[in-house]
């Protein structure tokens, strides 16, 4: 696995979803998160806005929808939500 361009940072909501999964599914999801962090500026399938007006990417990827934004100032990929399709 390559070193991601951005460090993934999960919100409490995303962390709660991840921790609810079996160990095997957690490992698969962590791999997907690192793949996403390798291309943090990738456009999602659709965009939404948070309460501050920040543009959020929403990407369907391997059976999940990831809601995220890239914080270039600190090289972090802020993952706000993960939903299983």
PyMOL Python script that loads the backbone (N, CA, C, O; Angstrom):
from pymol import cmd

cmd.read_pdbstr("""\
ATOM      1  N   UNK A   1       0.850  -1.169   0.000  1.00  0.00           N
ATOM      2  CA  UNK A   1       0.000   0.000   0.000  1.00  0.00           C
ATOM      3  C   UNK A   1       0.898   1.236   0.000  1.00  0.00           C
ATOM      4  O   UNK A   1       1.840   1.319   0.788  1.00  0.00           O
ATOM      5  N   UNK A   2       0.612   2.189  -0.875  1.00  0.00           N
ATOM      6  CA  UNK A   2       1.391   3.424  -0.963  1.00  0.00           C
ATOM      7  C   UNK A   2       1.074   4.337   0.214  1.00  0.00           C
ATOM      8  O   UNK A   2       0.023   4.237   0.848  1.00  0.00           O
ATOM      9  N   UNK A   3       2.017   5.224   0.480  1.00  0.00           N
ATOM     10  CA  UNK A   3       1.782   6.216   1.533  1.00  0.00           C
ATOM     11  C   UNK A   3       0.823   7.263   0.975  1.00  0.00           C
ATOM     12  O   UNK A   3       1.088   7.832  -0.084  1.00  0.00           O
ATOM     13  N   UNK A   4      -0.280   7.528   1.661  1.00  0.00           N
ATOM     14  CA  UNK A   4      -1.258   8.493   1.148  1.00  0.00           C
ATOM     15  C   UNK A   4      -0.678   9.905   1.070  1.00  0.00           C
ATOM     16  O   UNK A   4       0.184  10.281   1.866  1.00  0.00           O
ATOM     17  N   UNK A   5      -1.170  10.687   0.090  1.00  0.00           N
ATOM     18  CA  UNK A   5      -0.785  12.093  -0.021  1.00  0.00           C
ATOM     19  C   UNK A   5      -1.275  12.885   1.185  1.00  0.00           C
ATOM     20  O   UNK A   5      -0.616  13.817   1.645  1.00  0.00           O
ATOM     21  N   UNK A   6      -2.420  12.505   1.678  1.00  0.00           N
ATOM     22  CA  UNK A   6      -3.038  13.163   2.826  1.00  0.00           C
ATOM     23  C   UNK A   6      -3.304  12.124   3.914  1.00  0.00           C
ATOM     24  O   UNK A   6      -3.608  10.968   3.620  1.00  0.00           O
ATOM     25  N   UNK A   7      -3.191  12.538   5.140  1.00  0.00           N
ATOM     26  CA  UNK A   7      -3.493  11.666   6.278  1.00  0.00           C
ATOM     27  C   UNK A   7      -5.006  11.610   6.466  1.00  0.00           C
ATOM     28  O   UNK A   7      -5.632  12.658   6.628  1.00  0.00           O
ATOM     29  N   UNK A   8      -5.613  10.430   6.451  1.00  0.00           N
ATOM     30  CA  UNK A   8      -7.061  10.355   6.673  1.00  0.00           C
ATOM     31  C   UNK A   8      -7.402  10.663   8.135  1.00  0.00           C
ATOM     32  O   UNK A   8      -6.763  10.160   9.060  1.00  0.00           O
ATOM     33  N   UNK A   9      -8.415  11.494   8.315  1.00  0.00           N
ATOM     34  CA  UNK A   9      -8.914  11.847   9.647  1.00  0.00           C
ATOM     35  C   UNK A   9     -10.418  11.607   9.630  1.00  0.00           C
ATOM     36  O   UNK A   9     -11.135  12.200   8.825  1.00  0.00           O
ATOM     37  N   UNK A  10     -10.895  10.740  10.517  1.00  0.00           N
ATOM     38  CA  UNK A  10     -12.308  10.394  10.551  1.00  0.00           C
ATOM     39  C   UNK A  10     -13.041  11.205  11.610  1.00  0.00           C
ATOM     40  O   UNK A  10     -12.538  11.413  12.715  1.00  0.00           O
ATOM     41  N   UNK A  11     -14.226  11.654  11.256  1.00  0.00           N
ATOM     42  CA  UNK A  11     -15.101  12.313  12.223  1.00  0.00           C
ATOM     43  C   UNK A  11     -15.611  11.269  13.212  1.00  0.00           C
ATOM     44  O   UNK A  11     -15.501  10.072  12.947  1.00  0.00           O
ATOM     45  N   UNK A  12     -16.161  11.693  14.337  1.00  0.00           N
ATOM     46  CA  UNK A  12     -16.748  10.712  15.263  1.00  0.00           C
ATOM     47  C   UNK A  12     -17.821   9.849  14.589  1.00  0.00           C
ATOM     48  O   UNK A  12     -17.929   8.656  14.876  1.00  0.00           O
ATOM     49  N   UNK A  13     -18.604  10.444  13.707  1.00  0.00           N
ATOM     50  CA  UNK A  13     -19.661   9.686  13.019  1.00  0.00           C
ATOM     51  C   UNK A  13     -19.061   8.608  12.113  1.00  0.00           C
ATOM     52  O   UNK A  13     -19.530   7.470  12.109  1.00  0.00           O
ATOM     53  N   UNK A  14     -18.028   8.964  11.349  1.00  0.00           N
ATOM     54  CA  UNK A  14     -17.372   7.987  10.472  1.00  0.00           C
ATOM     55  C   UNK A  14     -16.670   6.918  11.298  1.00  0.00           C
ATOM     56  O   UNK A  14     -16.696   5.738  10.947  1.00  0.00           O
ATOM     57  N   UNK A  15     -16.041   7.329  12.398  1.00  0.00           N
ATOM     58  CA  UNK A  15     -15.351   6.373  13.272  1.00  0.00           C
ATOM     59  C   UNK A  15     -16.352   5.388  13.887  1.00  0.00           C
ATOM     60  O   UNK A  15     -16.064   4.197  13.998  1.00  0.00           O
ATOM     61  N   UNK A  16     -17.507   5.879  14.277  1.00  0.00           N
ATOM     62  CA  UNK A  16     -18.536   5.005  14.854  1.00  0.00           C
ATOM     63  C   UNK A  16     -18.976   3.948  13.841  1.00  0.00           C
ATOM     64  O   UNK A  16     -19.149   2.779  14.187  1.00  0.00           O
ATOM     65  N   UNK A  17     -19.155   4.370  12.585  1.00  0.00           N
ATOM     66  CA  UNK A  17     -19.538   3.406  11.554  1.00  0.00           C
ATOM     67  C   UNK A  17     -18.445   2.362  11.379  1.00  0.00           C
ATOM     68  O   UNK A  17     -18.727   1.164  11.360  1.00  0.00           O
ATOM     69  N   UNK A  18     -17.194   2.809  11.249  1.00  0.00           N
ATOM     70  CA  UNK A  18     -16.076   1.894  11.065  1.00  0.00           C
ATOM     71  C   UNK A  18     -15.975   0.901  12.216  1.00  0.00           C
ATOM     72  O   UNK A  18     -15.790  -0.295  11.992  1.00  0.00           O
ATOM     73  N   UNK A  19     -16.094   1.388  13.433  1.00  0.00           N
ATOM     74  CA  UNK A  19     -15.931   0.505  14.594  1.00  0.00           C
ATOM     75  C   UNK A  19     -17.097  -0.466  14.768  1.00  0.00           C
ATOM     76  O   UNK A  19     -16.982  -1.439  15.513  1.00  0.00           O
ATOM     77  N   UNK A  20     -18.224  -0.213  14.087  1.00  0.00           N
ATOM     78  CA  UNK A  20     -19.371  -1.119  14.189  1.00  0.00           C
ATOM     79  C   UNK A  20     -19.213  -2.359  13.297  1.00  0.00           C
ATOM     80  O   UNK A  20     -19.975  -3.318  13.424  1.00  0.00           O
ATOM     81  N   UNK A  21     -18.240  -2.337  12.411  1.00  0.00           N
ATOM     82  CA  UNK A  21     -18.054  -3.435  11.464  1.00  0.00           C
ATOM     83  C   UNK A  21     -17.211  -4.553  12.062  1.00  0.00           C
ATOM     84  O   UNK A  21     -16.500  -4.360  13.049  1.00  0.00           O
ATOM     85  N   UNK A  22     -17.305  -5.723  11.446  1.00  0.00           N
ATOM     86  CA  UNK A  22     -16.435  -6.839  11.849  1.00  0.00           C
ATOM     87  C   UNK A  22     -14.985  -6.466  11.532  1.00  0.00           C
ATOM     88  O   UNK A  22     -14.730  -5.564  10.734  1.00  0.00           O
ATOM     89  N   UNK A  23     -14.047  -7.161  12.159  1.00  0.00           N
ATOM     90  CA  UNK A  23     -12.616  -6.872  11.932  1.00  0.00           C
ATOM     91  C   UNK A  23     -12.257  -6.992  10.450  1.00  0.00           C
ATOM     92  O   UNK A  23     -11.498  -6.178   9.925  1.00  0.00           O
ATOM     93  N   UNK A  24     -12.796  -7.992   9.789  1.00  0.00           N
ATOM     94  CA  UNK A  24     -12.496  -8.198   8.373  1.00  0.00           C
ATOM     95  C   UNK A  24     -12.999  -7.027   7.535  1.00  0.00           C
ATOM     96  O   UNK A  24     -12.284  -6.527   6.665  1.00  0.00           O
ATOM     97  N   UNK A  25     -14.224  -6.592   7.797  1.00  0.00           N
ATOM     98  CA  UNK A  25     -14.791  -5.469   7.045  1.00  0.00           C
ATOM     99  C   UNK A  25     -14.094  -4.161   7.412  1.00  0.00           C
ATOM    100  O   UNK A  25     -13.948  -3.278   6.566  1.00  0.00           O
ATOM    101  N   UNK A  26     -13.662  -4.031   8.674  1.00  0.00           N
ATOM    102  CA  UNK A  26     -12.890  -2.846   9.066  1.00  0.00           C
ATOM    103  C   UNK A  26     -11.610  -2.759   8.244  1.00  0.00           C
ATOM    104  O   UNK A  26     -11.258  -1.693   7.737  1.00  0.00           O
ATOM    105  N   UNK A  27     -10.916  -3.888   8.115  1.00  0.00           N
ATOM    106  CA  UNK A  27      -9.659  -3.906   7.359  1.00  0.00           C
ATOM    107  C   UNK A  27      -9.889  -3.509   5.898  1.00  0.00           C
ATOM    108  O   UNK A  27      -9.099  -2.761   5.321  1.00  0.00           O
ATOM    109  N   UNK A  28     -10.964  -4.010   5.310  1.00  0.00           N
ATOM    110  CA  UNK A  28     -11.294  -3.643   3.925  1.00  0.00           C
ATOM    111  C   UNK A  28     -11.590  -2.154   3.815  1.00  0.00           C
ATOM    112  O   UNK A  28     -11.143  -1.495   2.876  1.00  0.00           O
ATOM    113  N   UNK A  29     -12.342  -1.626   4.772  1.00  0.00           N
ATOM    114  CA  UNK A  29     -12.706  -0.217   4.732  1.00  0.00           C
ATOM    115  C   UNK A  29     -11.488   0.678   4.966  1.00  0.00           C
ATOM    116  O   UNK A  29     -11.359   1.722   4.327  1.00  0.00           O
ATOM    117  N   UNK A  30     -10.609   0.287   5.859  1.00  0.00           N
ATOM    118  CA  UNK A  30      -9.376   1.056   6.085  1.00  0.00           C
ATOM    119  C   UNK A  30      -8.552   1.097   4.794  1.00  0.00           C
ATOM    120  O   UNK A  30      -7.977   2.133   4.460  1.00  0.00           O
ATOM    121  N   UNK A  31      -8.493  -0.001   4.083  1.00  0.00           N
ATOM    122  CA  UNK A  31      -7.793  -0.034   2.799  1.00  0.00           C
ATOM    123  C   UNK A  31      -8.430   0.957   1.812  1.00  0.00           C
ATOM    124  O   UNK A  31      -7.719   1.685   1.119  1.00  0.00           O
ATOM    125  N   UNK A  32      -9.754   0.984   1.753  1.00  0.00           N
ATOM    126  CA  UNK A  32     -10.446   1.926   0.867  1.00  0.00           C
ATOM    127  C   UNK A  32     -10.154   3.373   1.274  1.00  0.00           C
ATOM    128  O   UNK A  32      -9.949   4.233   0.417  1.00  0.00           O
ATOM    129  N   UNK A  33     -10.137   3.636   2.573  1.00  0.00           N
ATOM    130  CA  UNK A  33      -9.847   4.984   3.067  1.00  0.00           C
ATOM    131  C   UNK A  33      -8.447   5.412   2.634  1.00  0.00           C
ATOM    132  O   UNK A  33      -8.249   6.551   2.213  1.00  0.00           O
ATOM    133  N   UNK A  34      -7.486   4.514   2.734  1.00  0.00           N
ATOM    134  CA  UNK A  34      -6.121   4.851   2.310  1.00  0.00           C
ATOM    135  C   UNK A  34      -6.036   5.051   0.799  1.00  0.00           C
ATOM    136  O   UNK A  34      -5.278   5.901   0.331  1.00  0.00           O
ATOM    137  N   UNK A  35      -6.799   4.282   0.036  1.00  0.00           N
ATOM    138  CA  UNK A  35      -6.848   4.504  -1.412  1.00  0.00           C
ATOM    139  C   UNK A  35      -7.396   5.887  -1.726  1.00  0.00           C
ATOM    140  O   UNK A  35      -6.874   6.585  -2.596  1.00  0.00           O
ATOM    141  N   UNK A  36      -8.435   6.279  -1.026  1.00  0.00           N
ATOM    142  CA  UNK A  36      -9.023   7.603  -1.218  1.00  0.00           C
ATOM    143  C   UNK A  36      -8.020   8.696  -0.840  1.00  0.00           C
ATOM    144  O   UNK A  36      -7.938   9.721  -1.517  1.00  0.00           O
ATOM    145  N   UNK A  37      -7.269   8.485   0.221  1.00  0.00           N
ATOM    146  CA  UNK A  37      -6.295   9.480   0.685  1.00  0.00           C
ATOM    147  C   UNK A  37      -5.121   9.630  -0.292  1.00  0.00           C
ATOM    148  O   UNK A  37      -4.415  10.637  -0.260  1.00  0.00           O
ATOM    149  N   UNK A  38      -4.914   8.642  -1.151  1.00  0.00           N
ATOM    150  CA  UNK A  38      -3.866   8.749  -2.167  1.00  0.00           C
ATOM    151  C   UNK A  38      -4.252   9.742  -3.261  1.00  0.00           C
ATOM    152  O   UNK A  38      -3.379  10.269  -3.951  1.00  0.00           O
ATOM    153  N   UNK A  39      -5.548  10.004  -3.427  1.00  0.00           N
ATOM    154  CA  UNK A  39      -6.053  10.958  -4.429  1.00  0.00           C
ATOM    155  C   UNK A  39      -7.066  11.887  -3.765  1.00  0.00           C
ATOM    156  O   UNK A  39      -8.248  11.860  -4.106  1.00  0.00           O
ATOM    157  N   UNK A  40      -6.610  12.704  -2.822  1.00  0.00           N
ATOM    158  CA  UNK A  40      -7.541  13.491  -2.004  1.00  0.00           C
ATOM    159  C   UNK A  40      -8.328  14.556  -2.760  1.00  0.00           C
ATOM    160  O   UNK A  40      -9.373  14.999  -2.284  1.00  0.00           O
ATOM    161  N   UNK A  41      -7.851  14.969  -3.917  1.00  0.00           N
ATOM    162  CA  UNK A  41      -8.543  16.016  -4.666  1.00  0.00           C
ATOM    163  C   UNK A  41      -9.491  15.457  -5.709  1.00  0.00           C
ATOM    164  O   UNK A  41     -10.041  16.198  -6.525  1.00  0.00           O
ATOM    165  N   UNK A  42      -9.680  14.152  -5.677  1.00  0.00           N
ATOM    166  CA  UNK A  42     -10.595  13.497  -6.609  1.00  0.00           C
ATOM    167  C   UNK A  42     -12.005  14.044  -6.414  1.00  0.00           C
ATOM    168  O   UNK A  42     -12.500  14.148  -5.292  1.00  0.00           O
ATOM    169  N   UNK A  43     -12.634  14.390  -7.525  1.00  0.00           N
ATOM    170  CA  UNK A  43     -14.021  14.851  -7.444  1.00  0.00           C
ATOM    171  C   UNK A  43     -14.933  13.677  -7.125  1.00  0.00           C
ATOM    172  O   UNK A  43     -14.731  12.566  -7.616  1.00  0.00           O
ATOM    173  N   UNK A  44     -15.928  13.932  -6.305  1.00  0.00           N
ATOM    174  CA  UNK A  44     -16.894  12.906  -5.973  1.00  0.00           C
ATOM    175  C   UNK A  44     -17.943  12.765  -7.063  1.00  0.00           C
ATOM    176  O   UNK A  44     -17.891  13.436  -8.094  1.00  0.00           O
ATOM    177  N   UNK A  45     -18.883  11.887  -6.814  1.00  0.00           N
ATOM    178  CA  UNK A  45     -20.000  11.706  -7.741  1.00  0.00           C
ATOM    179  C   UNK A  45     -20.966  12.887  -7.667  1.00  0.00           C
ATOM    180  O   UNK A  45     -21.647  13.215  -8.639  1.00  0.00           O
ATOM    181  N   UNK A  46     -21.009  13.512  -6.504  1.00  0.00           N
ATOM    182  CA  UNK A  46     -21.812  14.725  -6.332  1.00  0.00           C
ATOM    183  C   UNK A  46     -21.242  15.511  -5.162  1.00  0.00           C
ATOM    184  O   UNK A  46     -20.511  14.976  -4.328  1.00  0.00           O
ATOM    185  N   UNK A  47     -21.594  16.800  -5.117  1.00  0.00           N
ATOM    186  CA  UNK A  47     -21.090  17.673  -4.066  1.00  0.00           C
ATOM    187  C   UNK A  47     -22.248  18.191  -3.209  1.00  0.00           C
ATOM    188  O   UNK A  47     -23.371  18.369  -3.681  1.00  0.00           O
ATOM    189  N   UNK A  48     -21.935  18.421  -1.948  1.00  0.00           N
ATOM    190  CA  UNK A  48     -22.871  19.060  -1.023  1.00  0.00           C
ATOM    191  C   UNK A  48     -22.088  20.142  -0.288  1.00  0.00           C
ATOM    192  O   UNK A  48     -20.888  20.305  -0.512  1.00  0.00           O
ATOM    193  N   UNK A  49     -22.755  20.869   0.575  1.00  0.00           N
ATOM    194  CA  UNK A  49     -22.103  21.918   1.370  1.00  0.00           C
ATOM    195  C   UNK A  49     -22.374  21.661   2.846  1.00  0.00           C
ATOM    196  O   UNK A  49     -23.446  21.188   3.224  1.00  0.00           O
ATOM    197  N   UNK A  50     -21.380  21.984   3.672  1.00  0.00           N
ATOM    198  CA  UNK A  50     -21.602  21.879   5.115  1.00  0.00           C
ATOM    199  C   UNK A  50     -22.178  23.196   5.625  1.00  0.00           C
ATOM    200  O   UNK A  50     -22.459  24.097   4.835  1.00  0.00           O
ATOM    201  N   UNK A  51     -22.355  23.313   6.926  1.00  0.00           N
ATOM    202  CA  UNK A  51     -22.996  24.493   7.514  1.00  0.00           C
ATOM    203  C   UNK A  51     -22.170  25.767   7.333  1.00  0.00           C
ATOM    204  O   UNK A  51     -22.704  26.869   7.464  1.00  0.00           O
ATOM    205  N   UNK A  52     -20.878  25.633   7.035  1.00  0.00           N
ATOM    206  CA  UNK A  52     -20.032  26.810   6.807  1.00  0.00           C
ATOM    207  C   UNK A  52     -19.930  27.163   5.329  1.00  0.00           C
ATOM    208  O   UNK A  52     -19.292  28.151   4.966  1.00  0.00           O
ATOM    209  N   UNK A  53     -20.558  26.356   4.475  1.00  0.00           N
ATOM    210  CA  UNK A  53     -20.498  26.590   3.039  1.00  0.00           C
ATOM    211  C   UNK A  53     -19.370  25.847   2.343  1.00  0.00           C
ATOM    212  O   UNK A  53     -19.209  25.970   1.129  1.00  0.00           O
ATOM    213  N   UNK A  54     -18.592  25.083   3.086  1.00  0.00           N
ATOM    214  CA  UNK A  54     -17.492  24.309   2.502  1.00  0.00           C
ATOM    215  C   UNK A  54     -18.038  23.233   1.576  1.00  0.00           C
ATOM    216  O   UNK A  54     -19.009  22.553   1.907  1.00  0.00           O
ATOM    217  N   UNK A  55     -17.419  23.084   0.428  1.00  0.00           N
ATOM    218  CA  UNK A  55     -17.832  22.055  -0.527  1.00  0.00           C
ATOM    219  C   UNK A  55     -17.339  20.699  -0.065  1.00  0.00           C
ATOM    220  O   UNK A  55     -16.156  20.520   0.228  1.00  0.00           O
ATOM    221  N   UNK A  56     -18.251  19.751  -0.004  1.00  0.00           N
ATOM    222  CA  UNK A  56     -17.945  18.383   0.391  1.00  0.00           C
ATOM    223  C   UNK A  56     -18.115  17.477  -0.817  1.00  0.00           C
ATOM    224  O   UNK A  56     -19.077  17.600  -1.575  1.00  0.00           O
ATOM    225  N   UNK A  57     -17.173  16.577  -0.981  1.00  0.00           N
ATOM    226  CA  UNK A  57     -17.279  15.575  -2.039  1.00  0.00           C
ATOM    227  C   UNK A  57     -17.990  14.352  -1.482  1.00  0.00           C
ATOM    228  O   UNK A  57     -17.787  13.978  -0.326  1.00  0.00           O
ATOM    229  N   UNK A  58     -18.812  13.740  -2.297  1.00  0.00           N
ATOM    230  CA  UNK A  58     -19.527  12.514  -1.932  1.00  0.00           C
ATOM    231  C   UNK A  58     -19.222  11.499  -3.027  1.00  0.00           C
ATOM    232  O   UNK A  58     -19.665  11.643  -4.166  1.00  0.00           O
ATOM    233  N   UNK A  59     -18.466  10.481  -2.668  1.00  0.00           N
ATOM    234  CA  UNK A  59     -17.973   9.519  -3.642  1.00  0.00           C
ATOM    235  C   UNK A  59     -18.510   8.128  -3.343  1.00  0.00           C
ATOM    236  O   UNK A  59     -18.372   7.617  -2.231  1.00  0.00           O
ATOM    237  N   UNK A  60     -19.128   7.520  -4.363  1.00  0.00           N
ATOM    238  CA  UNK A  60     -19.534   6.115  -4.260  1.00  0.00           C
ATOM    239  C   UNK A  60     -18.313   5.283  -4.618  1.00  0.00           C
ATOM    240  O   UNK A  60     -17.728   5.447  -5.689  1.00  0.00           O
ATOM    241  N   UNK A  61     -17.930   4.379  -3.702  1.00  0.00           N
ATOM    242  CA  UNK A  61     -16.687   3.640  -3.887  1.00  0.00           C
ATOM    243  C   UNK A  61     -16.801   2.284  -3.210  1.00  0.00           C
ATOM    244  O   UNK A  61     -16.895   2.196  -1.986  1.00  0.00           O
ATOM    245  N   UNK A  62     -16.791   1.225  -4.019  1.00  0.00           N
ATOM    246  CA  UNK A  62     -16.776  -0.143  -3.500  1.00  0.00           C
ATOM    247  C   UNK A  62     -17.902  -0.443  -2.505  1.00  0.00           C
ATOM    248  O   UNK A  62     -17.670  -1.097  -1.488  1.00  0.00           O
ATOM    249  N   UNK A  63     -19.112   0.030  -2.792  1.00  0.00           N
ATOM    250  CA  UNK A  63     -20.255  -0.292  -1.944  1.00  0.00           C
ATOM    251  C   UNK A  63     -20.487   0.668  -0.783  1.00  0.00           C
ATOM    252  O   UNK A  63     -21.318   0.400   0.084  1.00  0.00           O
ATOM    253  N   UNK A  64     -19.762   1.782  -0.758  1.00  0.00           N
ATOM    254  CA  UNK A  64     -19.917   2.791   0.292  1.00  0.00           C
ATOM    255  C   UNK A  64     -20.017   4.164  -0.350  1.00  0.00           C
ATOM    256  O   UNK A  64     -19.599   4.358  -1.492  1.00  0.00           O
ATOM    257  N   UNK A  65     -20.571   5.111   0.385  1.00  0.00           N
ATOM    258  CA  UNK A  65     -20.503   6.521  -0.002  1.00  0.00           C
ATOM    259  C   UNK A  65     -19.680   7.220   1.070  1.00  0.00           C
ATOM    260  O   UNK A  65     -20.011   7.182   2.255  1.00  0.00           O
ATOM    261  N   UNK A  66     -18.603   7.858   0.633  1.00  0.00           N
ATOM    262  CA  UNK A  66     -17.728   8.621   1.512  1.00  0.00           C
ATOM    263  C   UNK A  66     -18.021  10.104   1.318  1.00  0.00           C
ATOM    264  O   UNK A  66     -18.065  10.591   0.188  1.00  0.00           O
ATOM    265  N   UNK A  67     -18.219  10.815   2.415  1.00  0.00           N
ATOM    266  CA  UNK A  67     -18.351  12.267   2.377  1.00  0.00           C
ATOM    267  C   UNK A  67     -17.075  12.828   2.987  1.00  0.00           C
ATOM    268  O   UNK A  67     -16.719  12.496   4.117  1.00  0.00           O
ATOM    269  N   UNK A  68     -16.387  13.685   2.226  1.00  0.00           N
ATOM    270  CA  UNK A  68     -15.066  14.128   2.658  1.00  0.00           C
ATOM    271  C   UNK A  68     -14.704  15.483   2.062  1.00  0.00           C
ATOM    272  O   UNK A  68     -15.370  15.988   1.159  1.00  0.00           O
ATOM    273  N   UNK A  69     -13.628  16.054   2.594  1.00  0.00           N
ATOM    274  CA  UNK A  69     -12.992  17.215   1.990  1.00  0.00           C
ATOM    275  C   UNK A  69     -11.507  17.148   2.308  1.00  0.00           C
ATOM    276  O   UNK A  69     -11.100  16.637   3.352  1.00  0.00           O
ATOM    277  N   UNK A  70     -10.706  17.674   1.387  1.00  0.00           N
ATOM    278  CA  UNK A  70      -9.255  17.665   1.558  1.00  0.00           C
ATOM    279  C   UNK A  70      -8.826  18.981   2.190  1.00  0.00           C
ATOM    280  O   UNK A  70      -9.105  20.054   1.655  1.00  0.00           O
ATOM    281  N   UNK A  71      -8.148  18.895   3.324  1.00  0.00           N
ATOM    282  CA  UNK A  71      -7.609  20.075   4.013  1.00  0.00           C
ATOM    283  C   UNK A  71      -6.144  20.193   3.613  1.00  0.00           C
ATOM    284  O   UNK A  71      -5.259  19.656   4.280  1.00  0.00           O
ATOM    285  N   UNK A  72      -5.905  20.896   2.527  1.00  0.00           N
ATOM    286  CA  UNK A  72      -4.565  21.024   1.976  1.00  0.00           C
ATOM    287  C   UNK A  72      -3.582  21.729   2.894  1.00  0.00           C
ATOM    288  O   UNK A  72      -2.377  21.488   2.813  1.00  0.00           O
ATOM    289  N   UNK A  73      -4.081  22.595   3.765  1.00  0.00           N
ATOM    290  CA  UNK A  73      -3.201  23.345   4.661  1.00  0.00           C
ATOM    291  C   UNK A  73      -2.427  22.414   5.597  1.00  0.00           C
ATOM    292  O   UNK A  73      -1.296  22.714   5.980  1.00  0.00           O
ATOM    293  N   UNK A  74      -3.033  21.293   5.962  1.00  0.00           N
ATOM    294  CA  UNK A  74      -2.386  20.355   6.893  1.00  0.00           C
ATOM    295  C   UNK A  74      -2.260  18.947   6.297  1.00  0.00           C
ATOM    296  O   UNK A  74      -1.932  17.993   7.003  1.00  0.00           O
ATOM    297  N   UNK A  75      -2.526  18.830   4.985  1.00  0.00           N
ATOM    298  CA  UNK A  75      -2.439  17.535   4.284  1.00  0.00           C
ATOM    299  C   UNK A  75      -3.252  16.444   4.971  1.00  0.00           C
ATOM    300  O   UNK A  75      -2.759  15.346   5.228  1.00  0.00           O
ATOM    301  N   UNK A  76      -4.505  16.773   5.260  1.00  0.00           N
ATOM    302  CA  UNK A  76      -5.419  15.795   5.855  1.00  0.00           C
ATOM    303  C   UNK A  76      -6.645  15.621   4.968  1.00  0.00           C
ATOM    304  O   UNK A  76      -7.137  16.575   4.365  1.00  0.00           O
ATOM    305  N   UNK A  77      -7.122  14.396   4.904  1.00  0.00           N
ATOM    306  CA  UNK A  77      -8.377  14.103   4.230  1.00  0.00           C
ATOM    307  C   UNK A  77      -9.419  13.921   5.324  1.00  0.00           C
ATOM    308  O   UNK A  77      -9.398  12.929   6.052  1.00  0.00           O
ATOM    309  N   UNK A  78     -10.321  14.874   5.435  1.00  0.00           N
ATOM    310  CA  UNK A  78     -11.341  14.858   6.488  1.00  0.00           C
ATOM    311  C   UNK A  78     -12.538  14.048   6.011  1.00  0.00           C
ATOM    312  O   UNK A  78     -13.298  14.498   5.153  1.00  0.00           O
ATOM    313  N   UNK A  79     -12.704  12.859   6.565  1.00  0.00           N
ATOM    314  CA  UNK A  79     -13.824  11.987   6.196  1.00  0.00           C
ATOM    315  C   UNK A  79     -14.917  12.200   7.228  1.00  0.00           C
ATOM    316  O   UNK A  79     -14.772  11.848   8.399  1.00  0.00           O
ATOM    317  N   UNK A  80     -16.018  12.787   6.762  1.00  0.00           N
ATOM    318  CA  UNK A  80     -17.100  13.174   7.666  1.00  0.00           C
ATOM    319  C   UNK A  80     -18.129  12.079   7.862  1.00  0.00           C
ATOM    320  O   UNK A  80     -18.719  11.960   8.936  1.00  0.00           O
ATOM    321  N   UNK A  81     -18.348  11.272   6.822  1.00  0.00           N
ATOM    322  CA  UNK A  81     -19.376  10.247   6.921  1.00  0.00           C
ATOM    323  C   UNK A  81     -19.052   9.110   5.961  1.00  0.00           C
ATOM    324  O   UNK A  81     -18.456   9.313   4.903  1.00  0.00           O
ATOM    325  N   UNK A  82     -19.457   7.917   6.355  1.00  0.00           N
ATOM    326  CA  UNK A  82     -19.353   6.732   5.511  1.00  0.00           C
ATOM    327  C   UNK A  82     -20.693   6.008   5.634  1.00  0.00           C
ATOM    328  O   UNK A  82     -21.160   5.711   6.734  1.00  0.00           O
ATOM    329  N   UNK A  83     -21.294   5.734   4.486  1.00  0.00           N
ATOM    330  CA  UNK A  83     -22.587   5.048   4.464  1.00  0.00           C
ATOM    331  C   UNK A  83     -22.461   3.842   3.545  1.00  0.00           C
ATOM    332  O   UNK A  83     -21.920   3.937   2.443  1.00  0.00           O
ATOM    333  N   UNK A  84     -22.963   2.718   4.010  1.00  0.00           N
ATOM    334  CA  UNK A  84     -22.949   1.518   3.183  1.00  0.00           C
ATOM    335  C   UNK A  84     -24.147   1.551   2.248  1.00  0.00           C
ATOM    336  O   UNK A  84     -25.264   1.868   2.658  1.00  0.00           O
ATOM    337  N   UNK A  85     -23.900   1.220   0.985  1.00  0.00           N
ATOM    338  CA  UNK A  85     -24.990   1.173   0.011  1.00  0.00           C
ATOM    339  C   UNK A  85     -25.741  -0.142   0.091  1.00  0.00           C
ATOM    340  O   UNK A  85     -26.693  -0.356  -0.659  1.00  0.00           O
TER     341      UNK A  85
END
""", "prot")
cmd.dss("prot")
cmd.show_as("cartoon", "prot")
cmd.util.cbc("prot")
cmd.orient("prot")
